[in-house]
Amino acid sequence: MPASEPSNSLGRVEAQNETTPLLAGPLTKPINGSGQLDGDSDNPDEGSGEVTVLVEDMSTARLTLTLTTTWVGVFLGAVDASIIATLSAPISSEFGSLSLLSWLATAYLIANASCQPLSGRLTDIFGRGPGLVFSNITFALGNIICGLAQDECTIIFGRVIAGIGGGGLMSISTFVGSDLVPLRKRGVFQGIGNISYGCGAMLGGVFGGVLNDSSAWGWRLAFLVQVPVVLISAVLVHILVKIPPKISNKSLISRIDFTGSFLTIAFLVLVLLGLNAGGNLVPWVSPLVLTTLPLSAMMLVTFVWWESRAEQPIIPVRLLMDRTILAACFTNLLCTMVMLMVNFYVPFYLQVLGHSTTQAGLRLLAAPFGVSFASVGCGLVMKKTGKYVGLGIAIVSVFALGGVFLTTLDEKTRNWVAYVAMALHGAGYGGMLTVTLLACIAAVDHEHQAVITSATYLFRSVGATLGITIASAIYQNVLATQLWAHFGHLPGAAEVIARIRNDLGELKRLPDGWHDGVIESFMLAFRGVWLAALGLAVLALITVSMMKQHKLHSNLARAED
């Protein structure tokens, strides 16, 4: 280490603040005995910034063990996000409210979206290790509540608590990778992390379906069985993850953007309430919809305004003005919308055709293979070439091709079509995550890695919630319209249609002459979802092509190779 660089037992120190130019080199400042910046008394503002401590290189074995421990949380967080894909029908049927199906997923995903942006700032302040321990414990608590829930309100509350923990598990693990691995090598490690995420997201449906069909505890066991594993993960994280937080002269509380966090939550809750209720619980012209959607837009504008002025924003808006970052964030949003639509409605489509939850979940197994191959493959390509723009265009093209296969699904489609569609979506999504995250990190200085990673997770989480909500709105509205068009003139139609929309079990108890018309109505509803997914995938192909190439360094300090 050069003599001019101050150091401590944890590693090298970089002093930066939120106004440091993106392309400026790292500044250095001394640290006093209390662990704060040693500011100049003649210039009270000099010590008001933050010091980033760069971790020294560690052995490959220690690095692998540390990252593997964090990836366990990533896997379980992804499992919990997607487990509702096959369990939503039995859970909703037990509670007698299939029309509220989307809230079982969006309750978890809203909490994810709300906590992930804040996790970047909080772990900058308090450290990655404590953040991961808190996330593990919160995640376990949420799953206990879900597994023991006796009514719909309780299970939705449990999903919120689990979502808070799961959001931290997924985002903070990425921060850890950014802290420990140089850019040029990070694509490979990020690819492996994406395998954990992708496999968890795709296997969650299978896992939930198998336990629901084979256990006396049914769907409850799918939540409870995760608790011991995540608690063990919390202990290992406490022991292994030793990454120092940033150092600042400011108080801890003053460095947290509570207003920005509130505005994020308010925007998400309002927009999702309006979209989920419209055409499903109430008409689109209902005061509820006409109030919540405009208010959500106001909250979004206020959030952007606040973040552009806040001294310590959870997401520095000026960073989002970078072409690469903005393009990558919107690609994450659009692709995640599509992926969640696919993950939730392909199993639902199969269950309508008579497949069990296990059989429906098994159709998703092609996706993890695609995720595994493309995630690591893209990382290896970037490690060798140092390029990512053309790779991003190619991998999102594969993703869009999966949408083309989806649009061919109907009641007569052969099984292999669904497998191919899921494999292409898995490959495209896994590769997209690896490429776009590395592009974002390469576009900013080391001190902004966590907050800009949080921004990609915010867009991804918003995409997940919007994807499920929009898909639910399309599905519910088309299904209701088609059922009324086919059977609205028959006596007692309103009661039968309501039962069909709230319980898939009614498909086995249909009145004579209803079966073909009902199945056709369901297929048209699903086709509306598939077409929307394809359109969004094409938009993602446009946004990913707008990224700009940045240099991928081979060392943590980003010195010239």
C-alpha positions as CSV (number, residue, x, y, z in Angstrom):
1,M,0.0,0.0,0.0
2,P,1.5,3.5,-0.9
3,A,2.6,5.4,2.1
4,S,0.4,8.4,1.2
5,E,-2.8,6.3,1.8
6,P,-4.1,6.3,5.3
7,S,-5.2,2.9,6.5
8,N,-6.6,0.9,9.4
9,S,-6.9,-2.8,10.2
10,L,-9.9,-3.1,7.9
11,G,-8.4,-1.7,4.7
12,R,-7.9,1.4,2.6
13,V,-9.9,4.6,3.1
14,E,-11.5,6.8,0.4
15,A,-13.1,10.1,1.4
16,Q,-16.0,11.1,-0.8
17,N,-19.2,13.1,-0.4
18,E,-22.4,13.3,-2.3
19,T,-21.2,16.2,-4.4
20,T,-17.9,14.6,-5.6
21,P,-17.8,14.5,-9.4
22,L,-18.3,11.0,-10.8
23,L,-15.1,11.0,-12.7
24,A,-12.9,12.6,-9.9
25,G,-10.3,10.5,-8.3
26,P,-10.5,9.4,-4.7
27,L,-9.6,11.9,-2.0
28,T,-8.0,10.9,1.3
29,K,-8.5,12.2,4.8
30,P,-7.2,11.1,8.2
31,I,-9.3,9.4,10.8
32,N,-9.1,10.3,14.4
33,G,-9.0,8.0,17.4
34,S,-12.9,7.9,17.7
35,G,-13.3,6.6,14.2
36,Q,-14.4,9.9,12.7
37,L,-13.0,12.2,10.1
38,D,-10.3,14.5,11.4
39,G,-11.7,17.8,10.0
40,D,-9.9,21.2,9.9
41,S,-11.2,23.5,12.6
42,D,-10.8,26.4,10.3
43,N,-13.2,24.8,7.8
44,P,-16.1,23.2,9.5
45,D,-17.5,21.8,6.3
46,E,-14.4,19.9,5.4
47,G,-15.1,16.9,7.6
48,S,-18.8,16.7,6.7
49,G,-18.4,14.1,4.0
50,E,-18.1,10.3,4.3
51,V,-15.1,8.0,4.2
52,T,-15.3,4.7,2.3
53,V,-13.1,2.0,3.6
54,L,-11.9,-0.4,0.9
55,V,-11.6,-3.9,2.1
56,E,-8.2,-5.6,1.6
57,D,-8.1,-8.6,-0.7
58,M,-9.0,-11.9,1.0
59,S,-8.3,-15.5,0.2
60,T,-10.4,-17.2,-2.5
61,A,-11.6,-19.7,0.1
62,R,-12.8,-16.9,2.6
63,L,-14.3,-14.9,-0.3
64,T,-16.2,-18.0,-1.6
65,L,-17.5,-18.9,1.9
66,T,-18.6,-15.4,2.7
67,L,-20.5,-14.9,-0.6
68,T,-22.0,-18.4,-0.5
69,T,-23.4,-17.5,3.0
70,T,-25.1,-14.4,1.6
71,W,-26.4,-16.3,-1.5
72,V,-28.3,-18.6,0.8
73,G,-30.4,-15.6,1.8
74,V,-30.8,-14.6,-1.8
75,F,-32.1,-18.0,-2.7
76,L,-34.6,-18.1,0.2
77,G,-35.8,-14.5,-0.5
78,A,-36.4,-15.4,-4.1
79,V,-38.2,-18.6,-3.1
80,D,-40.5,-16.7,-0.9
81,A,-41.2,-14.1,-3.6
82,S,-42.3,-16.8,-6.0
83,I,-43.7,-19.5,-3.7
84,I,-47.1,-17.8,-4.0
85,A,-47.1,-18.7,-7.8
86,T,-48.4,-22.2,-7.1
87,L,-49.8,-21.6,-3.5
88,S,-51.9,-18.6,-4.2
89,A,-54.8,-20.7,-5.5
90,P,-55.0,-23.1,-2.5
91,I,-54.4,-20.3,0.0
92,S,-57.0,-18.0,-1.6
93,S,-59.5,-20.8,-1.9
94,E,-59.0,-21.7,1.8
95,F,-59.7,-18.1,2.7
96,G,-62.5,-17.8,0.1
97,S,-61.1,-14.8,-1.9
98,L,-59.4,-15.7,-5.1
99,S,-60.1,-12.2,-6.4
100,L,-57.5,-10.9,-3.9
101,L,-54.9,-13.3,-5.2
102,S,-52.5,-10.6,-6.3
103,W,-52.2,-9.1,-2.8
104,L,-50.6,-12.3,-1.5
105,A,-47.7,-11.5,-3.9
106,T,-47.8,-7.7,-3.9
107,A,-47.8,-7.5,-0.1
108,Y,-44.4,-9.2,-0.1
109,L,-43.1,-7.2,-3.1
110,I,-44.3,-3.8,-1.9
111,A,-42.2,-4.4,1.3
112,N,-39.3,-5.5,-0.9
113,A,-39.5,-2.3,-3.0
114,S,-39.8,-0.1,0.1
115,C,-36.9,-1.4,2.1
116,Q,-34.3,-2.1,-0.6
117,P,-33.5,1.5,-1.5
118,L,-33.0,2.3,2.2
119,S,-30.8,-0.7,2.7
120,G,-28.0,0.8,0.7
121,R,-27.8,3.9,2.9
122,L,-28.4,2.0,6.2
123,T,-25.7,-0.6,5.5
124,D,-23.3,2.2,4.4
125,I,-23.9,3.7,7.9
126,F,-24.2,0.6,10.1
127,G,-22.4,-2.1,8.1
128,R,-23.4,-4.9,5.8
129,G,-23.1,-7.6,8.4
130,P,-25.7,-6.1,10.9
131,G,-28.0,-5.4,8.0
132,L,-27.9,-9.0,6.8
133,V,-28.5,-10.3,10.3
134,F,-31.5,-8.1,10.8
135,S,-32.9,-9.1,7.4
136,N,-32.5,-12.8,8.2
137,I,-34.3,-12.5,11.5
138,T,-37.1,-10.4,10.0
139,F,-37.5,-12.8,7.1
140,A,-37.8,-15.7,9.6
141,L,-40.4,-13.9,11.7
142,G,-42.5,-13.1,8.6
143,N,-42.6,-16.8,7.5
144,I,-43.6,-17.9,11.0
145,I,-46.6,-15.5,10.9
146,C,-47.5,-16.8,7.4
147,G,-47.2,-20.5,8.4
148,L,-49.5,-20.0,11.4
149,A,-52.0,-17.5,9.9
150,Q,-55.7,-18.3,10.4
151,D,-57.1,-15.5,8.3
152,E,-56.3,-13.5,5.2
153,C,-55.3,-10.3,7.0
154,T,-52.7,-12.2,9.1
155,I,-51.0,-13.9,6.2
156,I,-50.8,-10.6,4.3
157,F,-49.2,-9.0,7.3
158,G,-46.8,-11.9,7.5
159,R,-45.9,-11.4,3.8
160,V,-45.1,-7.8,4.5
161,I,-42.7,-8.7,7.4
162,A,-41.1,-11.4,5.3
163,G,-40.8,-8.9,2.4
164,I,-38.9,-6.5,4.5
165,G,-36.4,-9.2,5.4
166,G,-36.3,-10.7,1.9
167,G,-35.6,-7.4,0.3
168,G,-32.6,-6.9,2.6
169,L,-31.3,-10.4,1.9
170,M,-31.2,-9.9,-1.8
171,S,-29.9,-6.3,-2.0
172,I,-27.3,-6.4,0.8
173,S,-25.8,-9.5,-0.6
174,T,-25.1,-7.6,-3.8
175,F,-23.5,-4.8,-1.9
176,V,-21.2,-7.4,-0.3
177,G,-20.1,-8.7,-3.7
178,S,-19.4,-5.1,-4.8
179,D,-17.3,-4.5,-1.8
180,L,-15.2,-7.6,-2.1
181,V,-14.8,-8.3,-5.9
182,P,-13.2,-6.0,-8.6
183,L,-15.4,-5.0,-11.6
184,R,-13.7,-7.2,-14.2
185,K,-14.3,-10.3,-12.1
186,R,-17.6,-9.3,-10.6
187,G,-19.7,-10.4,-13.6
188,V,-18.8,-14.1,-12.8
189,F,-19.6,-13.8,-9.1
190,Q,-22.7,-11.8,-9.9
191,G,-23.7,-14.5,-12.3
192,I,-23.4,-17.1,-9.6
193,G,-25.5,-14.9,-7.3
194,N,-28.1,-14.6,-10.0
195,I,-28.2,-18.3,-10.2
196,S,-29.2,-18.3,-6.5
197,Y,-31.8,-15.7,-7.2
198,G,-33.1,-17.2,-10.4
199,C,-33.2,-20.7,-9.1
200,G,-35.0,-19.6,-6.0
201,A,-37.5,-17.6,-8.1
202,M,-38.2,-20.5,-10.4
203,L,-38.0,-23.3,-7.8
204,G,-40.3,-21.5,-5.4
205,G,-43.4,-22.6,-7.3
206,V,-42.2,-26.3,-7.4
207,F,-41.2,-26.2,-3.8
208,G,-44.5,-24.8,-2.7
209,G,-46.5,-27.1,-4.9
210,V,-44.8,-30.3,-3.7
211,L,-45.3,-29.4,0.0
212,N,-48.9,-28.4,-0.6
213,D,-49.7,-31.7,-2.4
214,S,-47.7,-34.1,-0.2
215,S,-47.8,-32.8,3.4
216,A,-50.6,-32.8,5.9
217,W,-49.6,-29.3,6.8
218,G,-50.3,-28.2,3.2
219,W,-49.1,-24.8,2.1
220,R,-48.2,-23.8,5.7
221,L,-45.2,-26.1,5.7
222,A,-43.7,-24.2,2.7
223,F,-43.3,-21.1,4.9
224,L,-42.3,-22.8,8.2
225,V,-39.6,-25.0,6.7
226,Q,-37.6,-22.0,5.7
227,V,-37.2,-20.7,9.2
228,P,-34.4,-22.9,10.6
229,V,-32.3,-22.4,7.5
230,V,-32.5,-18.7,7.5
231,L,-31.7,-18.5,11.3
232,I,-28.5,-20.6,10.6
233,S,-27.7,-18.2,7.8
234,A,-28.0,-15.3,10.3
235,V,-25.4,-16.8,12.6
236,L,-23.0,-17.5,9.7
237,V,-23.4,-14.0,8.4
238,H,-22.6,-12.5,11.8
239,I,-19.4,-14.5,11.9
240,L,-18.2,-14.1,8.3
241,V,-19.3,-10.7,6.9
242,K,-16.8,-8.1,8.3
243,I,-17.1,-5.1,6.0
244,P,-16.6,-1.8,7.7
245,P,-19.3,0.9,7.3
246,K,-18.6,4.4,5.9
247,I,-17.2,6.9,8.4
248,S,-18.6,10.4,8.9
249,N,-18.7,13.3,11.3
250,K,-22.5,13.5,11.0
251,S,-24.8,11.7,13.4
252,L,-26.2,8.4,12.3
253,I,-29.8,9.5,12.2
254,S,-29.1,12.6,10.1
255,R,-27.6,10.4,7.4
256,I,-30.8,8.5,6.8
257,D,-33.3,9.8,4.3
258,F,-36.6,9.1,6.1
259,T,-38.6,11.4,3.9
260,G,-37.4,9.7,0.7
261,S,-38.3,6.4,2.2
262,F,-41.8,7.5,3.2
263,L,-42.4,8.9,-0.3
264,T,-41.3,5.6,-1.9
265,I,-43.7,3.6,0.3
266,A,-46.5,6.1,-0.3
267,F,-46.1,6.0,-4.1
268,L,-46.0,2.2,-4.2
269,V,-49.0,1.6,-1.9
270,L,-51.1,4.1,-3.8
271,V,-50.3,3.0,-7.3
272,L,-50.7,-0.7,-6.4
273,L,-54.0,-0.1,-4.6
274,G,-55.4,1.8,-7.6
275,L,-54.3,-0.7,-10.2
276,N,-55.3,-3.8,-8.2
277,A,-58.7,-2.4,-7.3
278,G,-59.6,-1.1,-10.7
279,G,-61.9,-3.5,-12.6
280,N,-61.3,-6.1,-9.9
281,L,-62.7,-4.9,-6.6
282,V,-64.3,-1.7,-7.9
283,P,-65.0,-0.1,-11.3
284,W,-62.2,1.9,-13.0
285,V,-64.2,5.1,-12.5
286,S,-64.6,4.5,-8.8
287,P,-63.4,7.3,-6.5
288,L,-60.9,4.9,-5.0
289,V,-59.1,4.5,-8.3
290,L,-59.5,8.1,-9.4
291,T,-57.9,9.2,-6.1
292,T,-55.1,6.8,-5.6
293,L,-53.6,6.8,-9.1
294,P,-53.2,10.7,-9.3
295,L,-51.9,10.8,-5.7
296,S,-49.3,8.1,-6.6
297,A,-48.1,10.3,-9.5
298,M,-47.9,13.3,-7.1
299,M,-45.8,11.2,-4.7
300,L,-43.5,10.1,-7.5
301,V,-42.9,13.7,-8.6
302,T,-42.4,14.7,-4.9
303,F,-39.9,11.9,-4.4
304,V,-37.8,13.0,-7.4
305,W,-37.9,16.6,-6.2
306,W,-36.9,15.6,-2.7
307,E,-34.1,13.3,-3.7
308,S,-32.6,16.0,-6.0
309,R,-32.3,18.3,-3.0
310,A,-31.7,15.9,-0.1
311,E,-28.2,16.1,1.4
312,Q,-28.0,12.3,1.9
313,P,-30.5,10.9,-0.5
314,I,-31.4,7.2,-0.6
315,I,-31.0,7.5,-4.4
316,P,-29.0,10.5,-5.7
317,V,-31.2,11.6,-8.6
318,R,-28.2,13.1,-10.5
319,L,-26.8,9.6,-10.9
320,L,-30.0,8.4,-12.6
321,M,-29.4,11.0,-15.3
322,D,-26.4,9.0,-16.5
323,R,-27.5,7.3,-19.8
324,T,-26.2,3.9,-18.8
325,I,-27.8,3.9,-15.4
326,L,-31.1,5.1,-16.6
327,A,-31.3,2.6,-19.4
328,A,-30.2,-0.3,-17.1
329,C,-32.7,0.6,-14.5
330,F,-35.6,0.7,-16.9
331,T,-34.5,-2.5,-18.5
332,N,-34.6,-4.1,-15.0
333,L,-38.1,-2.6,-14.4
334,L,-39.5,-3.9,-17.7
335,C,-37.9,-7.4,-17.6
336,T,-39.0,-7.9,-14.0
337,M,-42.5,-7.0,-14.9
338,V,-42.5,-9.7,-17.6
339,M,-40.8,-12.3,-15.4
340,L,-43.3,-11.9,-12.6
341,M,-46.2,-12.1,-15.0
342,V,-44.7,-15.3,-16.4
343,N,-43.9,-16.8,-13.0
344,F,-47.4,-16.3,-11.6
345,Y,-49.6,-16.9,-14.6
346,V,-48.0,-19.8,-16.3
347,P,-48.6,-22.1,-13.3
348,F,-52.1,-20.6,-13.0
349,Y,-52.8,-21.3,-16.7
350,L,-51.7,-24.9,-16.2
351,Q,-53.9,-25.4,-13.1
352,V,-56.9,-24.1,-15.1
353,L,-56.1,-26.9,-17.6
354,G,-56.3,-29.5,-14.8
355,H,-52.6,-29.9,-13.7
356,S,-51.9,-30.2,-10.0
357,T,-49.8,-27.5,-8.2
358,T,-46.8,-29.8,-8.4
359,Q,-47.2,-30.5,-12.1
360,A,-47.6,-26.7,-12.7
361,G,-44.5,-26.0,-10.7
362,L,-42.5,-28.5,-12.6
363,R,-43.1,-26.6,-15.8
364,L,-41.1,-23.8,-14.3
365,L,-38.0,-26.0,-13.9
366,A,-36.6,-25.1,-17.4
367,A,-36.1,-21.5,-16.3
368,P,-33.4,-22.1,-13.6
369,F,-31.3,-24.0,-16.2
370,G,-31.6,-20.9,-18.4
371,V,-30.7,-18.6,-15.5
372,S,-27.7,-20.7,-14.5
373,F,-26.2,-20.9,-18.0
374,A,-26.8,-17.3,-19.0
375,S,-25.8,-15.7,-15.7
376,V,-22.4,-17.3,-15.5
377,G,-21.9,-17.3,-19.2
378,C,-22.5,-13.5,-19.4
379,G,-20.1,-13.0,-16.5
380,L,-17.3,-15.0,-18.2
381,V,-17.8,-13.1,-21.5
382,M,-17.5,-9.8,-19.7
383,K,-14.5,-11.0,-17.8
384,K,-12.7,-11.9,-21.0
385,T,-13.8,-9.0,-23.2
386,G,-14.6,-6.2,-20.8
387,K,-17.7,-5.4,-22.9
388,Y,-21.4,-5.5,-22.0
389,V,-23.5,-3.4,-24.4
390,G,-23.8,-5.9,-27.3
391,L,-24.1,-8.7,-24.8
392,G,-27.0,-7.0,-23.2
393,I,-28.8,-6.5,-26.5
394,A,-28.3,-10.2,-27.4
395,I,-29.5,-11.5,-24.0
396,V,-32.7,-9.3,-23.9
397,S,-33.5,-10.5,-27.5
398,V,-33.5,-14.1,-26.1
399,F,-35.9,-12.8,-23.4
400,A,-38.2,-11.3,-26.0
401,L,-38.2,-14.6,-28.0
402,G,-39.6,-16.3,-24.9
403,G,-42.5,-13.9,-25.0
404,V,-43.2,-15.0,-28.6
405,F,-43.5,-18.6,-27.5
406,L,-45.8,-17.6,-24.6
407,T,-48.3,-16.0,-27.0
408,T,-48.9,-19.5,-28.6
409,L,-50.2,-21.0,-25.4
410,D,-53.8,-22.2,-25.3
411,E,-55.8,-25.3,-24.2
412,K,-54.3,-27.4,-27.0
413,T,-50.6,-26.4,-26.8
414,R,-48.1,-29.1,-26.3
415,N,-46.1,-29.2,-23.1
416,W,-42.7,-28.5,-24.7
417,V,-43.8,-25.0,-25.7
418,A,-44.2,-24.0,-22.1
419,Y,-40.8,-25.5,-21.3
420,V,-39.1,-23.6,-24.1
421,A,-40.8,-20.3,-23.2
422,M,-39.6,-20.7,-19.5
423,A,-36.1,-21.6,-20.5
424,L,-35.8,-18.6,-22.8
425,H,-37.2,-16.3,-20.2
426,G,-34.9,-17.7,-17.5
427,A,-31.8,-17.3,-19.7
428,G,-32.7,-13.8,-20.8
429,Y,-33.6,-12.6,-17.3
430,G,-30.5,-14.1,-15.6
431,G,-28.2,-12.6,-18.2
432,M,-29.9,-9.3,-18.0
433,L,-29.5,-9.0,-14.3
434,T,-25.7,-9.7,-14.6
435,V,-25.1,-7.3,-17.4
436,T,-27.2,-4.3,-16.3
437,L,-26.0,-4.4,-12.7
438,L,-22.4,-4.4,-13.7
439,A,-23.1,-1.6,-16.2
440,C,-24.6,0.5,-13.4
441,I,-21.7,-0.1,-11.0
442,A,-19.1,0.6,-13.7
443,A,-20.8,4.0,-14.4
444,V,-20.2,5.4,-10.8
445,D,-17.4,5.8,-8.3
446,H,-16.9,3.1,-5.6
447,E,-18.6,5.2,-2.9
448,H,-21.9,5.1,-4.9
449,Q,-22.0,1.4,-5.5
450,A,-24.4,0.6,-2.8
451,V,-26.9,3.4,-3.5
452,I,-26.9,2.8,-7.3
453,T,-27.3,-0.9,-6.7
454,S,-30.3,0.0,-4.5
455,A,-31.7,2.0,-7.4
456,T,-31.6,-1.1,-9.6
457,Y,-33.3,-3.1,-6.9
458,L,-36.0,-0.3,-6.5
459,F,-36.7,-0.4,-10.3
460,R,-36.7,-4.2,-10.1
461,S,-39.1,-4.3,-7.2
462,V,-41.4,-1.7,-8.7
463,G,-41.4,-3.8,-11.8
464,A,-42.3,-6.9,-9.9
465,T,-45.2,-5.2,-8.1
466,L,-46.4,-3.5,-11.2
467,G,-46.0,-6.6,-13.4
468,I,-48.2,-8.7,-11.1
469,T,-50.7,-6.0,-10.5
470,I,-51.1,-5.1,-14.2
471,A,-51.3,-8.8,-15.2
472,S,-54.0,-9.3,-12.5
473,A,-55.9,-6.3,-13.8
474,I,-55.8,-7.6,-17.4
475,Y,-56.6,-11.2,-16.4
476,Q,-59.5,-10.3,-14.1
477,N,-61.1,-7.8,-16.5
478,V,-60.8,-10.0,-19.6
479,L,-62.0,-13.1,-17.7
480,A,-65.0,-11.2,-16.3
481,T,-65.9,-9.7,-19.7
482,Q,-65.6,-13.0,-21.5
483,L,-67.6,-15.0,-18.9
484,W,-70.5,-12.4,-18.9
485,A,-70.4,-12.4,-22.8
486,H,-70.8,-16.2,-22.9
487,F,-73.2,-16.8,-20.0
488,G,-74.6,-13.5,-18.7
489,H,-78.0,-14.2,-20.3
490,L,-78.5,-17.4,-18.4
491,P,-80.5,-17.7,-15.1
492,G,-78.2,-17.5,-12.0
493,A,-75.2,-16.6,-14.1
494,A,-74.0,-13.9,-11.7
495,E,-73.6,-16.4,-8.8
496,V,-71.8,-19.0,-10.9
497,I,-69.5,-16.5,-12.5
498,A,-68.6,-15.1,-9.1
499,R,-67.7,-18.7,-7.8
500,I,-65.6,-19.4,-10.9
501,R,-63.6,-16.2,-10.4
502,N,-63.0,-17.0,-6.7
503,D,-62.3,-20.7,-6.6
504,L,-60.6,-22.9,-9.3
505,G,-62.4,-25.9,-7.7
506,E,-65.6,-24.6,-9.4
507,L,-64.1,-25.8,-12.8
508,K,-64.9,-29.3,-11.7
509,R,-68.5,-28.4,-10.8
510,L,-69.6,-26.4,-13.8
511,P,-73.3,-26.5,-15.0
512,D,-73.9,-28.5,-18.2
513,G,-72.8,-26.7,-21.3
514,W,-70.5,-24.3,-19.5
515,H,-67.1,-26.0,-19.7
516,D,-65.9,-25.1,-23.2
517,G,-67.0,-21.5,-22.8
518,V,-65.3,-21.1,-19.4
519,I,-62.0,-22.6,-20.6
520,E,-62.1,-20.3,-23.7
521,S,-62.7,-17.3,-21.4
522,F,-59.7,-18.3,-19.2
523,M,-57.5,-18.8,-22.3
524,L,-58.4,-15.3,-23.7
525,A,-57.6,-13.8,-20.2
526,F,-54.2,-15.5,-20.2
527,R,-53.5,-14.4,-23.8
528,G,-54.0,-10.8,-22.7
529,V,-51.3,-11.3,-20.1
530,W,-49.0,-13.0,-22.6
531,L,-49.4,-10.2,-25.2
532,A,-48.7,-7.5,-22.5
533,A,-45.6,-9.4,-21.5
534,L,-44.3,-9.6,-25.1
535,G,-44.9,-5.8,-25.5
536,L,-42.9,-5.1,-22.4
537,A,-40.0,-7.3,-23.5
538,V,-39.8,-5.4,-26.8
539,L,-39.6,-2.2,-24.8
540,A,-36.8,-3.7,-22.7
541,L,-34.9,-4.5,-25.9
542,I,-35.0,-0.8,-26.8
543,T,-33.9,0.5,-23.4
544,V,-31.0,-2.0,-23.0
545,S,-29.6,-0.8,-26.4
546,M,-29.2,2.7,-25.0
547,M,-26.5,1.7,-22.5
548,K,-23.0,3.2,-22.9
549,Q,-19.8,1.2,-22.5
550,H,-17.7,1.9,-19.4
551,K,-14.3,0.5,-18.4
552,L,-14.3,-2.7,-16.2
553,H,-11.3,-2.5,-13.9
554,S,-9.5,-5.5,-12.5
555,N,-8.9,-4.1,-9.0
556,L,-11.0,-2.7,-6.2
557,A,-9.3,0.7,-6.2
558,R,-10.2,1.0,-9.9
559,A,-6.6,2.0,-10.7
560,E,-5.5,1.7,-14.3
561,D,-4.7,-1.9,-15.2
